[in-house]
Amino acid sequence: MVAWEYALLVRRYQGQGRSFSVSFIWYGPDGSRTDVTAYGDTAVAHLNRVGRQGWELVTAAEDVNNVQGSTEVHRYHLKRPLA
Protein backbone atom coordinates (compact mmCIF):
# COMPACT_ATOMS: atom_id res chain seq x y z
CA MET A 1 0.00 0.00 0.00
CA VAL A 2 1.28 3.46 -0.92
CA ALA A 3 1.23 6.14 1.77
CA TRP A 4 0.83 9.75 0.60
CA GLU A 5 1.61 13.20 1.90
CA TYR A 6 -0.41 16.21 0.77
CA ALA A 7 0.24 19.90 0.21
CA LEU A 8 -1.64 22.93 -1.02
CA LEU A 9 -0.61 25.77 -3.34
CA VAL A 10 -2.83 28.85 -3.17
CA ARG A 11 -2.77 31.58 -5.83
CA ARG A 12 -4.43 34.82 -4.79
CA TYR A 13 -5.14 37.61 -7.28
CA GLN A 14 -6.42 40.88 -5.83
CA GLY A 15 -7.14 43.87 -8.00
CA GLN A 16 -8.96 47.12 -7.99
CA GLY A 17 -9.02 49.28 -11.07
CA ARG A 18 -5.59 49.17 -12.69
CA SER A 19 -3.82 48.06 -9.52
CA PHE A 20 -3.45 44.35 -8.74
CA SER A 21 -1.24 41.87 -6.94
CA VAL A 22 -0.69 38.14 -7.30
CA SER A 23 0.72 35.96 -4.53
CA PHE A 24 1.44 32.26 -4.12
CA ILE A 25 1.44 30.51 -0.74
CA TRP A 26 2.65 26.92 -0.20
CA TYR A 27 1.10 24.93 2.65
CA GLY A 28 3.46 22.01 3.24
CA PRO A 29 2.62 18.56 4.58
CA ASP A 30 4.24 19.50 7.90
CA GLY A 31 1.79 22.39 8.41
CA SER A 32 4.25 25.06 7.30
CA ARG A 33 3.11 28.14 5.36
CA THR A 34 5.60 29.71 2.93
CA ASP A 35 5.25 32.65 0.56
CA VAL A 36 6.68 31.29 -2.72
CA THR A 37 5.66 34.21 -4.93
CA ALA A 38 9.27 34.94 -5.83
CA TYR A 39 9.64 31.53 -7.53
CA GLY A 40 7.34 32.40 -10.44
CA ASP A 41 4.53 34.60 -11.66
CA THR A 42 2.22 31.88 -13.01
CA ALA A 43 0.56 28.84 -11.49
CA VAL A 44 2.12 26.69 -14.24
CA ALA A 45 5.62 27.80 -13.18
CA HIS A 46 4.87 26.81 -9.59
CA LEU A 47 3.25 23.49 -10.54
CA ASN A 48 6.21 22.59 -12.76
CA ARG A 49 8.63 23.47 -9.95
CA VAL A 50 6.92 21.24 -7.38
CA GLY A 51 6.31 18.57 -10.02
CA ARG A 52 10.09 18.22 -10.31
CA GLN A 53 10.06 17.55 -6.55
CA GLY A 54 7.67 14.64 -7.00
CA TRP A 55 4.37 16.42 -6.34
CA GLU A 56 1.34 15.48 -8.45
CA LEU A 57 -1.70 17.71 -8.94
CA VAL A 58 -4.81 16.00 -7.53
CA THR A 59 -7.42 18.72 -7.98
CA ALA A 60 -7.84 22.46 -8.44
CA ALA A 61 -10.58 24.81 -7.24
CA GLU A 62 -11.35 28.47 -7.92
CA ASP A 63 -13.23 31.11 -5.93
CA VAL A 64 -14.02 34.43 -7.61
CA ASN A 65 -15.52 37.48 -5.90
CA ASN A 66 -16.10 40.43 -8.19
CA VAL A 67 -18.50 42.28 -5.88
CA GLN A 68 -15.88 44.40 -4.09
CA GLY A 69 -13.10 44.91 -6.58
CA SER A 70 -11.72 41.73 -8.02
CA THR A 71 -10.47 38.76 -6.03
CA GLU A 72 -9.62 35.31 -7.28
CA VAL A 73 -8.33 32.44 -5.19
CA HIS A 74 -7.10 29.27 -6.86
CA ARG A 75 -6.29 26.21 -4.75
CA TYR A 76 -4.09 23.43 -6.12
CA HIS A 77 -4.15 20.24 -4.05
CA LEU A 78 -1.08 18.04 -4.52
CA LYS A 79 0.19 14.69 -3.32
CA ARG A 80 3.35 12.60 -3.47
CA PRO A 81 4.30 9.20 -2.10
CA LEU A 82 6.01 9.15 1.28
CA ALA A 83 9.64 8.11 0.98
N, C-alpha and C positions, 0 to 999 in steps of 0.2 A: 504494500500500500504506500502511495506517495503522500508525504506530508507537505503542506504548503505554508508559505508565509504571504501576507497581503500588505499592500501599501496603497496610498491614494495620492494622486496628483490633482491639484485644484488650480484651474486657470480662472482668474477674476479680471474682467474688463469693466472699468467704470469710466463713464464719460458724461460730459455735460457740454453741449454746444460743440465747440472745436477742441476742447480740452479733454484728454482721456489718459488713462493709465492701464497697463496690463501687468499683472503679477502672477507668479507661479509659486505655489507652496507644495512641498513634499511632506507627506505624513508617512513616516517610516513604520516598519513592522514593530519596532521597539517603542512606539508611542512618540517618537521625536517629531518635531515640526521645524522644517527648514525652508527659508526663502531661497528658491533656486532660480529666480528671475534672471540673474546674470548669465546663466548657462544657455540661454536661447530666447528668441522673441516669438516663437511659434510652438504650439502644442506638439507638432510633428517633430521638431528638434528635440524637445524634452522626451517624447516617447521613444525616439531612436536612441537617445543617450541611455535611458534606463533599459531599453531592449538589449543593448550591448552588455548590460550587467545581468542579464538573464530574466528580466521582468517581462511578463506577457500581459497584454491588455485583455481584461475580462469583460468589461462593460464601460460605457460612457453615458453620462447624463448631463442635461443642460437645463438651467433655470434662467429665464429672461424676465426682467422687470423693466418695462419702459414707461412706467407711470411717473416716476420721479427721476428725470434724467434717463440715463441708459446704463443698466447693469446686467452683465451676463456672468454666470458662474458655470463652468464646465468641470465635471468631476470624472476623472479617469481612474477606474479601479484596476489594480494590477496584482498579479500573483507570480510566484516562482517557487520551485521545489526547495525545500530545506536541504541544506548540504549534509 
